[in-house]
């Protein structure tokens, strides 16, 4: 029963990821695509967290933390590039 | 199912619902300024709930001490507003089109 609920939660998060891919492809502006990519990062962290509970393993949190940090840094870097035309001035 | 498992399931369902809500908002809202609200608020709240669920699972159900989840939640709660601020700065810089009912566009700086 509990693992079934976990699978259902994972299915909902995967549905959210598919909607994100749709809005990533639709755009229309670069900022919209960037926002969709950032949301995809957060949703993949959510998926990893739920999978960690499903597998009863703490290994996945390290990966989730890594995705969180890299996602934040890359989003800020692309924002900086769009704002200034350069990342480190 | 034990009471603890019901609690974890409830937190997981709330989290998944809010994460889905954020993605639907990203898809359905009319312009970028409104679209930014969904992922930055609903998705962050949903992820907080999921993190809480996994913390309850590992610390109370399996009785192992794990604080990495707290680190993830803390980091995301700090980084989400910063990301939103950068994205809205990009949108204002590029002067993106706005829906006619969007409030506050008259406060955008002129050229």
N, CA and C atoms of all chains as a GROMACS GRO file, in nm:
protein
  600
    1UNK      N    1   0.084  -0.121   0.000
    1UNK     CA    2   0.000   0.000   0.000
    1UNK      C    3   0.087   0.126   0.000
    2UNK      N    4   0.186   0.126   0.093
    2UNK     CA    5   0.272   0.244   0.103
    2UNK      C    6   0.355   0.262  -0.024
    3UNK      N    7   0.408   0.151  -0.078
    3UNK     CA    8   0.489   0.163  -0.200
    3UNK      C    9   0.401   0.202  -0.319
    4UNK      N   10   0.274   0.161  -0.317
    4UNK     CA   11   0.182   0.203  -0.423
    4UNK      C   12   0.160   0.354  -0.420
    5UNK      N   13   0.143   0.408  -0.298
    5UNK     CA   14   0.127   0.554  -0.284
    5UNK      C   15   0.251   0.625  -0.334
    6UNK      N   16   0.369   0.568  -0.298
    6UNK     CA   17   0.495   0.629  -0.345
    6UNK      C   18   0.501   0.629  -0.497
    7UNK      N   19   0.459   0.518  -0.558
    7UNK     CA   20   0.461   0.511  -0.705
    7UNK      C   21   0.365   0.612  -0.765
    8UNK      N   22   0.247   0.630  -0.703
    8UNK     CA   23   0.149   0.727  -0.754
    8UNK      C   24   0.205   0.868  -0.744
    9UNK      N   25   0.273   0.899  -0.631
    9UNK     CA   26   0.333   1.032  -0.614
    9UNK      C   27   0.439   1.055  -0.720
   10UNK      N   28   0.520   0.950  -0.747
   10UNK     CA   29   0.622   0.964  -0.851
   10UNK      C   30   0.559   0.987  -0.987
   11UNK      N   31   0.445   0.920  -1.014
   11UNK     CA   32   0.376   0.939  -1.142
   11UNK      C   33   0.328   1.083  -1.156
   12UNK      N   34   0.276   1.141  -1.047
   12UNK     CA   35   0.229   1.280  -1.051
   12UNK      C   36   0.346   1.374  -1.080
   13UNK      N   37   0.463   1.347  -1.016
   13UNK     CA   38   0.578   1.435  -1.037
   13UNK      C   39   0.629   1.421  -1.181
   14UNK      N   40   0.623   1.298  -1.236
   14UNK     CA   41   0.665   1.279  -1.375
   14UNK      C   42   0.571   1.353  -1.469
   15UNK      N   43   0.441   1.353  -1.435
   15UNK     CA   44   0.344   1.431  -1.514
   15UNK      C   45   0.381   1.579  -1.511
   16UNK      N   46   0.418   1.628  -1.392
   16UNK     CA   47   0.460   1.768  -1.379
   16UNK      C   48   0.584   1.795  -1.465
   17UNK      N   49   0.677   1.698  -1.469
   17UNK     CA   50   0.797   1.714  -1.551
   17UNK      C   51   0.761   1.720  -1.699
   18UNK      N   52   0.663   1.638  -1.741
   18UNK     CA   53   0.621   1.640  -1.882
   18UNK      C   54   0.559   1.775  -1.917
   19UNK      N   55   0.477   1.830  -1.825
   19UNK     CA   56   0.420   1.964  -1.848
   19UNK      C   57   0.530   2.068  -1.860
   20UNK      N   58   0.638   2.049  -1.778
   20UNK     CA   59   0.751   2.142  -1.786
   20UNK      C   60   0.820   2.135  -1.920
   21UNK      N   61   0.836   2.012  -1.972
   21UNK     CA   62   0.900   1.998  -2.104
   21UNK      C   63   0.815   2.068  -2.209
   22UNK      N   64   0.682   2.055  -2.197
   22UNK     CA   65   0.592   2.123  -2.290
   22UNK      C   66   0.615   2.273  -2.285
   23UNK      N   67   0.616   2.331  -2.165
   23UNK     CA   68   0.632   2.476  -2.160
   23UNK      C   69   0.774   2.517  -2.197
   24UNK      N   70   0.872   2.426  -2.177
   24UNK     CA   71   1.009   2.455  -2.221
   24UNK      C   72   1.015   2.465  -2.373
   25UNK      N   73   0.942   2.375  -2.442
   25UNK     CA   74   0.944   2.377  -2.588
   25UNK      C   75   0.860   2.491  -2.644
   26UNK      N   76   0.754   2.532  -2.569
   26UNK     CA   77   0.662   2.633  -2.621
   26UNK      C   78   0.720   2.774  -2.613
   27UNK      N   79   0.796   2.801  -2.509
   27UNK     CA   80   0.852   2.936  -2.493
   27UNK      C   81   0.751   3.036  -2.444
   28UNK      N   82   0.724   3.149  -2.511
   28UNK     CA   83   0.786   3.192  -2.636
   28UNK      C   84   0.919   3.267  -2.615
   29UNK      N   85   0.938   3.338  -2.502
   29UNK     CA   86   1.060   3.417  -2.484
   29UNK      C   87   1.168   3.330  -2.419
   30UNK      N   88   1.292   3.378  -2.421
   30UNK     CA   89   1.402   3.304  -2.360
   30UNK      C   90   1.379   3.290  -2.210
   31UNK      N   91   1.324   3.397  -2.147
   31UNK     CA   92   1.302   3.394  -2.002
   31UNK      C   93   1.202   3.285  -1.965
   32UNK      N   94   1.100   3.262  -2.051
   32UNK     CA   95   1.003   3.156  -2.024
   32UNK      C   96   1.072   3.019  -2.025
   33UNK      N   97   1.158   2.999  -2.123
   33UNK     CA   98   1.229   2.871  -2.132
   33UNK      C   99   1.320   2.852  -2.011
   34UNK      N  100   1.384   2.959  -1.969
   34UNK     CA  101   1.472   2.952  -1.852
   34UNK      C  102   1.393   2.918  -1.726
   35UNK      N  103   1.276   2.979  -1.713
   35UNK     CA  104   1.190   2.950  -1.598
   35UNK      C  105   1.145   2.804  -1.600
   36UNK      N  106   1.111   2.754  -1.720
   36UNK     CA  107   1.069   2.613  -1.731
   36UNK      C  108   1.184   2.521  -1.693
   37UNK      N  109   1.306   2.555  -1.734
   37UNK     CA  110   1.423   2.472  -1.702
   37UNK      C  111   1.449   2.472  -1.551
   38UNK      N  112   1.433   2.589  -1.489
   38UNK     CA  113   1.453   2.599  -1.345
   38UNK      C  114   1.350   2.514  -1.270
   39UNK      N  115   1.224   2.519  -1.318
   39UNK     CA  116   1.121   2.436  -1.257
   39UNK      C  117   1.150   2.288  -1.275
   40UNK      N  118   1.208   2.254  -1.391
   40UNK     CA  119   1.244   2.113  -1.414
   40UNK      C  120   1.350   2.067  -1.315
   41UNK      N  121   1.445   2.155  -1.284
   41UNK     CA  122   1.546   2.121  -1.182
   41UNK      C  123   1.478   2.087  -1.050
   42UNK      N  124   1.386   2.175  -1.008
   42UNK     CA  125   1.322   2.155  -0.878
   42UNK      C  126   1.238   2.027  -0.879
   43UNK      N  127   1.169   2.003  -0.991
   43UNK     CA  128   1.086   1.882  -0.998
   43UNK      C  129   1.171   1.756  -0.999
   44UNK      N  130   1.288   1.763  -1.062
   44UNK     CA  131   1.373   1.643  -1.060
   44UNK      C  132   1.428   1.618  -0.919
   45UNK      N  133   1.452   1.727  -0.843
   45UNK     CA  134   1.491   1.708  -0.702
   45UNK      C  135   1.379   1.638  -0.626
   46UNK      N  136   1.254   1.681  -0.652
   46UNK     CA  137   1.140   1.618  -0.586
   46UNK      C  138   1.131   1.470  -0.621
   47UNK      N  139   1.153   1.439  -0.749
   47UNK     CA  140   1.146   1.299  -0.794
   47UNK      C  141   1.254   1.215  -0.724
   48UNK      N  142   1.375   1.272  -0.714
   48UNK     CA  143   1.484   1.199  -0.649
   48UNK      C  144   1.454   1.176  -0.501
   49UNK      N  145   1.394   1.277  -0.436
   49UNK     CA  146   1.361   1.262  -0.293
   49UNK      C  147   1.262   1.149  -0.272
   50UNK      N  148   1.156   1.147  -0.355
   50UNK     CA  149   1.054   1.043  -0.339
   50UNK      C  150   1.113   0.906  -0.374
   51UNK      N  151   1.202   0.902  -0.475
   51UNK     CA  152   1.264   0.774  -0.508
   51UNK      C  153   1.355   0.726  -0.395
   52UNK      N  154   1.420   0.822  -0.326
   52UNK     CA  155   1.502   0.785  -0.211
   52UNK      C  156   1.419   0.719  -0.101
   53UNK      N  157   1.297   0.772  -0.079
   53UNK     CA  158   1.208   0.710   0.019
   53UNK      C  159   1.165   0.571  -0.030
   54UNK      N  160   1.136   0.561  -0.161
   54UNK     CA  161   1.090   0.434  -0.219
   54UNK      C  162   1.198   0.327  -0.206
   55UNK      N  163   1.324   0.365  -0.229
   55UNK     CA  164   1.434   0.268  -0.223
   55UNK      C  165   1.492   0.256  -0.082
   56UNK      N  166   1.440   0.335   0.014
   56UNK     CA  167   1.492   0.339   0.152
   56UNK      C  168   1.642   0.360   0.155
   57UNK      N  169   1.690   0.446   0.067
   57UNK     CA  170   1.835   0.468   0.059
   57UNK      C  171   1.864   0.616   0.070
   58UNK      N  172   1.969   0.650   0.145
   58UNK     CA  173   2.003   0.791   0.162
   58UNK      C  174   2.100   0.841   0.055
   59UNK      N  175   2.137   0.750  -0.037
   59UNK     CA  176   2.235   0.785  -0.140
   59UNK      C  177   2.184   0.898  -0.230
   60UNK      N  178   2.050   0.903  -0.247
   60UNK     CA  179   1.996   0.993  -0.348
   60UNK      C  180   1.994   1.138  -0.304
   61UNK      N  181   2.009   1.162  -0.173
   61UNK     CA  182   2.005   1.300  -0.126
   61UNK      C  183   2.126   1.378  -0.170
   62UNK      N  184   2.239   1.309  -0.177
   62UNK     CA  185   2.358   1.378  -0.226
   62UNK      C  186   2.338   1.426  -0.369
   63UNK      N  187   2.280   1.337  -0.451
   63UNK     CA  188   2.250   1.375  -0.590
   63UNK      C  189   2.152   1.490  -0.594
   64UNK      N  190   2.050   1.485  -0.507
   64UNK     CA  191   1.949   1.592  -0.505
   64UNK      C  192   2.013   1.725  -0.466
   65UNK      N  193   2.103   1.721  -0.368
   65UNK     CA  194   2.171   1.843  -0.325
   65UNK      C  195   2.257   1.900  -0.436
   66UNK      N  196   2.323   1.810  -0.509
   66UNK     CA  197   2.408   1.852  -0.621
   66UNK      C  198   2.324   1.918  -0.729
   67UNK      N  199   2.208   1.857  -0.761
   67UNK     CA  200   2.120   1.916  -0.862
   67UNK      C  201   2.072   2.053  -0.816
   68UNK      N  202   2.039   2.065  -0.686
   68UNK     CA  203   1.991   2.193  -0.634
   68UNK      C  204   2.096   2.301  -0.653
   69UNK      N  205   2.221   2.270  -0.616
   69UNK     CA  206   2.326   2.372  -0.625
   69UNK      C  207   2.356   2.408  -0.770
   70UNK      N  208   2.374   2.305  -0.855
   70UNK     CA  209   2.408   2.332  -0.996
   70UNK      C  210   2.294   2.404  -1.066
   71UNK      N  211   2.170   2.366  -1.034
   71UNK     CA  212   2.056   2.431  -1.096
   71UNK      C  213   2.051   2.578  -1.062
   72UNK      N  214   2.070   2.610  -0.936
   72UNK     CA  215   2.068   2.750  -0.893
   72UNK      C  216   2.179   2.829  -0.962
   73UNK      N  217   2.301   2.774  -0.958
   73UNK     CA  218   2.414   2.848  -1.014
   73UNK      C  219   2.397   2.867  -1.165
   74UNK      N  220   2.350   2.763  -1.235
   74UNK     CA  221   2.339   2.776  -1.381
   74UNK      C  222   2.226   2.872  -1.418
   75UNK      N  223   2.116   2.871  -1.341
   75UNK     CA  224   2.008   2.966  -1.372
   75UNK      C  225   2.056   3.109  -1.352
   76UNK      N  226   2.128   3.133  -1.240
   76UNK     CA  227   2.177   3.268  -1.215
   76UNK      C  228   2.278   3.309  -1.322
   77UNK      N  229   2.361   3.213  -1.368
   77UNK     CA  230   2.460   3.245  -1.471
   77UNK      C  231   2.392   3.283  -1.602
   78UNK      N  232   2.290   3.206  -1.642
   78UNK     CA  233   2.221   3.240  -1.767
   78UNK      C  234   2.148   3.374  -1.754
   79UNK      N  235   2.088   3.400  -1.637
   79UNK     CA  236   2.022   3.529  -1.614
   79UNK      C  237   2.121   3.643  -1.629
   80UNK      N  238   2.237   3.626  -1.569
   80UNK     CA  239   2.342   3.727  -1.576
   80UNK      C  240   2.384   3.749  -1.721
   81UNK      N  241   2.394   3.639  -1.796
   81UNK     CA  242   2.432   3.652  -1.937
   81UNK      C  243   2.325   3.728  -2.015
   82UNK      N  244   2.197   3.697  -1.987
   82UNK     CA  245   2.089   3.766  -2.060
   82UNK      C  246   2.082   3.913  -2.021
   83UNK      N  247   2.119   3.944  -1.895
   83UNK     CA  248   2.110   4.083  -1.850
   83UNK      C  249   2.225   4.166  -1.903
   84UNK      N  250   2.347   4.111  -1.897
   84UNK     CA  251   2.465   4.193  -1.922
   84UNK      C  252   2.542   4.153  -2.047
   85UNK      N  253   2.511   4.038  -2.106
   85UNK     CA  254   2.586   3.991  -2.222
   85UNK      C  255   2.718   3.931  -2.183
   86UNK      N  256   2.738   3.908  -2.052
   86UNK     CA  257   2.865   3.856  -2.002
   86UNK      C  258   2.835   3.796  -1.864
   87UNK      N  259   2.910   3.693  -1.824
   87UNK     CA  260   2.880   3.631  -1.695
   87UNK      C  261   2.966   3.690  -1.584
   88UNK      N  262   3.098   3.691  -1.607
   88UNK     CA  263   3.188   3.753  -1.509
   88UNK      C  264   3.254   3.872  -1.576
   89UNK      N  265   3.224   3.991  -1.522
   89UNK     CA  266   3.280   4.110  -1.589
   89UNK      C  267   3.411   4.151  -1.526
   90UNK      N  268  -0.111  -0.042   0.720
   90UNK     CA  269  -0.028   0.078   0.728
   90UNK      C  270  -0.032   0.137   0.868
   91UNK      N  271   0.082   0.180   0.916
   91UNK     CA  272   0.089   0.242   1.049
   91UNK      C  273   0.050   0.390   1.040
   92UNK      N  274   0.034   0.451   1.157
   92UNK     CA  275  -0.002   0.593   1.161
   92UNK      C  276   0.106   0.678   1.096
   93UNK      N  277   0.232   0.638   1.122
   93UNK     CA  278   0.344   0.714   1.067
   93UNK      C  279   0.342   0.709   0.914
   94UNK      N  280   0.307   0.592   0.859
   94UNK     CA  281   0.301   0.578   0.713
   94UNK      C  282   0.188   0.662   0.656
   95UNK      N  283   0.075   0.671   0.728
   95UNK     CA  284  -0.034   0.758   0.683
   95UNK      C  285   0.012   0.903   0.680
   96UNK      N  286   0.084   0.943   0.786
   96UNK     CA  287   0.135   1.080   0.794
   96UNK      C  288   0.227   1.110   0.676
   97UNK      N  289   0.321   1.016   0.650
   97UNK     CA  290   0.414   1.036   0.539
   97UNK      C  291   0.339   1.042   0.406
   98UNK      N  292   0.240   0.955   0.390
   98UNK     CA  293   0.162   0.954   0.265
   98UNK      C  294   0.088   1.085   0.246
   99UNK      N  295   0.030   1.138   0.355
   99UNK     CA  296  -0.040   1.265   0.345
   99UNK      C  297   0.053   1.377   0.302
  100UNK      N  298   0.170   1.383   0.365
  100UNK     CA  299   0.267   1.488   0.328
  100UNK      C  300   0.311   1.472   0.183
  101UNK      N  301   0.334   1.346   0.140
  101UNK     CA  302   0.376   1.323   0.002
  101UNK      C  303   0.269   1.366  -0.096
  102UNK      N  304   0.142   1.335  -0.065
  102UNK     CA  305   0.033   1.370  -0.156
  102UNK      C  306   0.020   1.522  -0.168
  103UNK      N  307   0.027   1.592  -0.053
  103UNK     CA  308   0.020   1.739  -0.056
  103UNK      C  309   0.135   1.795  -0.140
  104UNK      N  310   0.255   1.740  -0.118
  104UNK     CA  311   0.371   1.787  -0.193
  104UNK      C  312   0.356   1.766  -0.341
  105UNK      N  313   0.314   1.645  -0.381
  105UNK     CA  314   0.299   1.615  -0.523
  105UNK      C  315   0.194   1.704  -0.586
  106UNK      N  316   0.084   1.729  -0.511
  106UNK     CA  317  -0.023   1.814  -0.563
  106UNK      C  318   0.028   1.956  -0.591
  107UNK      N  319   0.108   2.011  -0.496
  107UNK     CA  320   0.157   2.147  -0.515
  107UNK      C  321   0.260   2.155  -0.626
  108UNK      N  322   0.343   2.049  -0.638
  108UNK     CA  323   0.441   2.048  -0.748
  108UNK      C  324   0.369   2.047  -0.883
  109UNK      N  325   0.264   1.965  -0.892
  109UNK     CA  326   0.186   1.960  -1.016
  109UNK      C  327   0.118   2.093  -1.043
  110UNK      N  328   0.067   2.156  -0.935
  110UNK     CA  329   0.000   2.286  -0.947
  110UNK      C  330   0.096   2.391  -1.003
  111UNK      N  331   0.221   2.388  -0.955
  111UNK     CA  332   0.320   2.483  -1.006
  111UNK      C  333   0.344   2.464  -1.154
  112UNK      N  334   0.352   2.339  -1.198
  112UNK     CA  335   0.378   2.314  -1.340
  112UNK      C  336   0.258   2.351  -1.425
  113UNK      N  337   0.136   2.325  -1.375
  113UNK     CA  338   0.017   2.364  -1.451
  113UNK      C  339   0.009   2.516  -1.462
  114UNK      N  340   0.044   2.586  -1.352
  114UNK     CA  341   0.044   2.732  -1.355
  114UNK      C  342   0.144   2.784  -1.458
  115UNK      N  343   0.260   2.719  -1.464
  115UNK     CA  344   0.362   2.758  -1.561
  115UNK      C  345   0.310   2.744  -1.704
  116UNK      N  346   0.223   2.645  -1.723
  116UNK     CA  347   0.173   2.619  -1.858
  116UNK      C  348   0.054   2.707  -1.893
  117UNK      N  349  -0.034   2.736  -1.795
  117UNK     CA  350  -0.165   2.794  -1.828
  117UNK      C  351  -0.173   2.945  -1.814
  118UNK      N  352  -0.090   3.007  -1.728
  118UNK     CA  353  -0.108   3.150  -1.702
  118UNK      C  354  -0.067   3.232  -1.824
  119UNK      N  355  -0.126   3.352  -1.841
  119UNK     CA  356  -0.117   3.422  -1.970
  119UNK      C  357   0.018   3.485  -2.003
  120UNK      N  358   0.089   3.546  -1.908
  120UNK     CA  359   0.215   3.610  -1.946
  120UNK      C  360   0.326   3.576  -1.847
  121UNK      N  361   0.448   3.618  -1.878
  121UNK     CA  362   0.564   3.577  -1.796
  121UNK      C  363   0.552   3.625  -1.653
  122UNK      N  364   0.501   3.747  -1.635
  122UNK     CA  365   0.497   3.806  -1.500
  122UNK      C  366   0.406   3.726  -1.408
  123UNK      N  367   0.295   3.674  -1.462
  123UNK     CA  368   0.208   3.589  -1.380
  123UNK      C  369   0.262   3.447  -1.373
  124UNK      N  370   0.324   3.402  -1.482
  124UNK     CA  371   0.375   3.265  -1.487
  124UNK      C  372   0.485   3.240  -1.384
  125UNK      N  373   0.556   3.348  -1.348
  125UNK     CA  374   0.666   3.333  -1.252
  125UNK      C  375   0.614   3.291  -1.114
  126UNK      N  376   0.487   3.324  -1.083
  126UNK     CA  377   0.434   3.294  -0.950
  126UNK      C  378   0.426   3.144  -0.924
  127UNK      N  379   0.382   3.067  -1.026
  127UNK     CA  380   0.360   2.924  -1.004
  127UNK      C  381   0.482   2.849  -0.954
  128UNK      N  382   0.590   2.843  -1.034
  128UNK     CA  383   0.707   2.767  -0.992
  128UNK      C  384   0.774   2.821  -0.866
  129UNK      N  385   0.776   2.954  -0.848
  129UNK     CA  386   0.851   3.005  -0.733
  129UNK      C  387   0.777   2.984  -0.603
  130UNK      N  388   0.645   2.980  -0.606
  130UNK     CA  389   0.574   2.966  -0.478
  130UNK      C  390   0.519   2.826  -0.460
  131UNK      N  391   0.434   2.780  -0.554
  131UNK     CA  392   0.368   2.651  -0.536
  131UNK      C  393   0.469   2.536  -0.537
  132UNK      N  394   0.563   2.540  -0.632
  132UNK     CA  395   0.658   2.430  -0.641
  132UNK      C  396   0.751   2.424  -0.520
  133UNK      N  397   0.792   2.543  -0.472
  133UNK     CA  398   0.879   2.544  -0.353
  133UNK      C  399   0.806   2.490  -0.231
  134UNK      N  400   0.678   2.529  -0.217
  134UNK     CA  401   0.598   2.476  -0.105
  134UNK      C  402   0.584   2.325  -0.115
  135UNK      N  403   0.555   2.276  -0.237
  135UNK     CA  404   0.540   2.131  -0.257
  135UNK      C  405   0.668   2.057  -0.224
  136UNK      N  406   0.781   2.112  -0.266
  136UNK     CA  407   0.908   2.048  -0.237
  136UNK      C  408   0.937   2.048  -0.087
  137UNK      N  409   0.899   2.158  -0.020
  137UNK     CA  410   0.916   2.161   0.126
  137UNK      C  411   0.838   2.049   0.193
  138UNK      N  412   0.716   2.026   0.145
  138UNK     CA  413   0.634   1.918   0.201
  138UNK      C  414   0.696   1.781   0.174
  139UNK      N  415   0.750   1.763   0.052
  139UNK     CA  416   0.814   1.634   0.018
  139UNK      C  417   0.937   1.611   0.104
  140UNK      N  418   1.015   1.718   0.126
  140UNK     CA  419   1.135   1.707   0.210
  140UNK      C  420   1.096   1.669   0.352
  141UNK      N  421   0.987   1.733   0.402
  141UNK     CA  422   0.938   1.701   0.536
  141UNK      C  423   0.898   1.553   0.544
  142UNK      N  424   0.830   1.505   0.440
  142UNK     CA  425   0.788   1.364   0.438
  142UNK      C  426   0.909   1.271   0.443
  143UNK      N  427   1.011   1.302   0.364
  143UNK     CA  428   1.127   1.212   0.363
  143UNK      C  429   1.206   1.223   0.494
  144UNK      N  430   1.202   1.343   0.557
  144UNK     CA  431   1.265   1.355   0.689
  144UNK      C  432   1.194   1.269   0.792
  145UNK      N  433   1.060   1.274   0.791
  145UNK     CA  434   0.983   1.190   0.883
  145UNK      C  435   1.013   1.043   0.857
  146UNK      N  436   1.020   1.005   0.729
  146UNK     CA  437   1.045   0.865   0.694
  146UNK      C  438   1.179   0.818   0.747
  147UNK      N  439   1.285   0.894   0.722
  147UNK     CA  440   1.419   0.844   0.759
  147UNK      C  441   1.447   0.859   0.908
  148UNK      N  442   1.395   0.968   0.971
  148UNK     CA  443   1.430   0.989   1.112
  148UNK      C  444   1.339   0.913   1.207
  149UNK      N  445   1.211   0.894   1.172
  149UNK     CA  446   1.120   0.828   1.264
  149UNK      C  447   1.088   0.685   1.223
  150UNK      N  448   1.068   0.662   1.092
  150UNK     CA  449   1.031   0.527   1.048
  150UNK      C  450   1.151   0.434   1.053
  151UNK      N  451   1.261   0.475   0.992
  151UNK     CA  452   1.381   0.389   0.989
  151UNK      C  453   1.472   0.416   1.108
  152UNK      N  454   1.444   0.526   1.182
  152UNK     CA  455   1.523   0.562   1.300
  152UNK      C  456   1.671   0.575   1.271
  153UNK      N  457   1.701   0.641   1.160
  153UNK     CA  458   1.839   0.680   1.131
  153UNK      C  459   1.843   0.833   1.134
  154UNK      N  460   1.952   0.888   1.182
  154UNK     CA  461   1.963   1.033   1.185
  154UNK      C  462   2.011   1.082   1.049
  155UNK      N  463   1.931   1.165   0.983
  155UNK     CA  464   1.977   1.220   0.854
  155UNK      C  465   1.931   1.364   0.846
  156UNK      N  466   2.026   1.451   0.822
  156UNK     CA  467   1.996   1.594   0.817
  156UNK      C  468   2.021   1.654   0.680
  157UNK      N  469   2.054   1.569   0.580
  157UNK     CA  470   2.079   1.623   0.446
  157UNK      C  471   1.954   1.687   0.388
  158UNK      N  472   1.838   1.626   0.421
  158UNK     CA  473   1.712   1.678   0.366
  158UNK      C  474   1.689   1.822   0.411
  159UNK      N  475   1.723   1.848   0.537
  159UNK     CA  476   1.709   1.983   0.591
  159UNK      C  477   1.796   2.080   0.511
  160UNK      N  478   1.915   2.032   0.473
  160UNK     CA  479   2.007   2.112   0.393
  160UNK      C  480   1.945   2.146   0.257
  161UNK      N  481   1.884   2.045   0.194
  161UNK     CA  482   1.819   2.066   0.064
  161UNK      C  483   1.708   2.171   0.078
  162UNK      N  484   1.622   2.154   0.181
  162UNK     CA  485   1.510   2.246   0.200
  162UNK      C  486   1.561   2.387   0.224
  163UNK      N  487   1.661   2.400   0.311
  163UNK     CA  488   1.716   2.531   0.343
  163UNK      C  489   1.773   2.597   0.218
  164UNK      N  490   1.851   2.521   0.143
  164UNK     CA  491   1.915   2.576   0.023
  164UNK      C  492   1.810   2.621  -0.078
  165UNK      N  493   1.705   2.538  -0.098
  165UNK     CA  494   1.602   2.575  -0.196
  165UNK      C  495   1.522   2.695  -0.150
  166UNK      N  496   1.494   2.704  -0.019
  166UNK     CA  497   1.416   2.818   0.029
  166UNK      C  498   1.497   2.946   0.020
  167UNK      N  499   1.629   2.936   0.022
  167UNK     CA  500   1.711   3.056   0.003
  167UNK      C  501   1.723   3.089  -0.145
  168UNK      N  502   1.743   2.986  -0.229
  168UNK     CA  503   1.777   3.014  -0.368
  168UNK      C  504   1.655   3.048  -0.454
  169UNK      N  505   1.534   3.001  -0.417
  169UNK     CA  506   1.417   3.027  -0.501
  169UNK      C  507   1.385   3.177  -0.516
  170UNK      N  508   1.385   3.257  -0.408
  170UNK     CA  509   1.360   3.400  -0.427
  170UNK      C  510   1.469   3.470  -0.508
  171UNK      N  511   1.594   3.426  -0.491
  171UNK     CA  512   1.703   3.488  -0.568
  171UNK      C  513   1.684   3.460  -0.716
  172UNK      N  514   1.650   3.334  -0.750
  172UNK     CA  515   1.625   3.299  -0.890
  172UNK      C  516   1.510   3.380  -0.947
  173UNK      N  517   1.401   3.392  -0.867
  173UNK     CA  518   1.284   3.468  -0.915
  173UNK      C  519   1.321   3.613  -0.940
  174UNK      N  520   1.402   3.669  -0.852
  174UNK     CA  521   1.444   3.809  -0.868
  174UNK      C  522   1.526   3.827  -0.995
  175UNK      N  523   1.620   3.734  -1.019
  175UNK     CA  524   1.701   3.743  -1.140
  175UNK      C  525   1.615   3.730  -1.265
  176UNK      N  526   1.518   3.635  -1.261
  176UNK     CA  527   1.434   3.612  -1.379
  176UNK      C  528   1.346   3.733  -1.408
  177UNK      N  529   1.292   3.796  -1.303
  177UNK     CA  530   1.206   3.912  -1.329
  177UNK      C  531   1.290   4.029  -1.379
  178UNK      N  532   1.417   4.036  -1.335
  178UNK     CA  533   1.505   4.140  -1.388
  178UNK      C  534   1.529   4.118  -1.538
  179UNK      N  535   1.547   3.990  -1.577
  179UNK     CA  536   1.564   3.959  -1.719
  179UNK      C  537   1.439   3.999  -1.796
  180UNK      N  538   1.320   3.966  -1.741
  180UNK     CA  539   1.195   3.997  -1.811
  180UNK      C  540   1.178   4.147  -1.828
  181UNK      N  541   1.214   4.226  -1.723
  181UNK     CA  542   1.201   4.371  -1.734
  181UNK      C  543   1.303   4.428  -1.831
  182UNK      N  544   1.421   4.368  -1.832
  182UNK     CA  545   1.526   4.415  -1.923
  182UNK      C  546   1.486   4.391  -2.068
  183UNK      N  547   1.425   4.274  -2.094
  183UNK     CA  548   1.385   4.240  -2.231
  183UNK      C  549   1.249   4.298  -2.268
  184UNK      N  550   1.182   4.366  -2.170
  184UNK     CA  551   1.050   4.426  -2.194
  184UNK      C  552   0.953   4.326  -2.256
  185UNK      N  553   0.932   4.215  -2.186
  185UNK     CA  554   0.843   4.110  -2.238
  185UNK      C  555   0.699   4.161  -2.242
  186UNK      N  556   0.623   4.103  -2.334
  186UNK     CA  557   0.482   4.141  -2.350
  186UNK      C  558   0.404   4.100  -2.225
  187UNK      N  559   0.306   4.182  -2.188
  187UNK     CA  560   0.226   4.147  -2.070
  187UNK      C  561   0.079   4.143  -2.107
  188UNK      N  562   0.005   4.062  -2.030
  188UNK     CA  563  -0.140   4.052  -2.048
  188UNK      C  564  -0.203   4.183  -2.001
  189UNK      N  565  -0.318   4.219  -2.063
  189UNK     CA  566  -0.372   4.353  -2.032
  189UNK      C  567  -0.422   4.366  -1.889
  190UNK      N  568  -0.444   4.253  -1.818
  190UNK     CA  569  -0.491   4.264  -1.680
  190UNK      C  570  -0.377   4.256  -1.579
  191UNK      N  571  -0.254   4.238  -1.626
  191UNK     CA  572  -0.142   4.228  -1.532
  191UNK      C  573  -0.120   4.362  -1.463
  192UNK      N  574  -0.110   4.358  -1.329
  192UNK     CA  575  -0.101   4.482  -1.252
  192UNK      C  576   0.045   4.527  -1.239
  193UNK      N  577   0.063   4.657  -1.229
  193UNK     CA  578   0.193   4.709  -1.192
  193UNK      C  579   0.290   4.731  -1.306
  194UNK      N  580   0.246   4.708  -1.434
  194UNK     CA  581   0.340   4.729  -1.543
  194UNK      C  582   0.368   4.877  -1.564
  195UNK      N  583   0.276   4.965  -1.516
  195UNK     CA  584   0.301   5.108  -1.530
  195UNK      C  585   0.417   5.152  -1.443
  196UNK      N  586   0.456   5.067  -1.346
  196UNK     CA  587   0.570   5.101  -1.260
  196UNK      C  588   0.702   5.060  -1.323
  197UNK      N  589   0.696   4.993  -1.439
  197UNK     CA  590   0.821   4.957  -1.507
  197UNK      C  591   0.892   5.084  -1.550
  198UNK      N  592   1.024   5.091  -1.539
  198UNK     CA  593   1.095   5.211  -1.581
  198UNK      C  594   1.086   5.232  -1.731
  199UNK      N  595   1.070   5.358  -1.772
  199UNK     CA  596   1.071   5.389  -1.915
  199UNK      C  597   1.214   5.378  -1.966
  200UNK      N  598   1.229   5.385  -2.099
  200UNK     CA  599   1.363   5.365  -2.158
  200UNK      C  600   1.465   5.467  -2.108
   0.00000   0.00000   0.00000
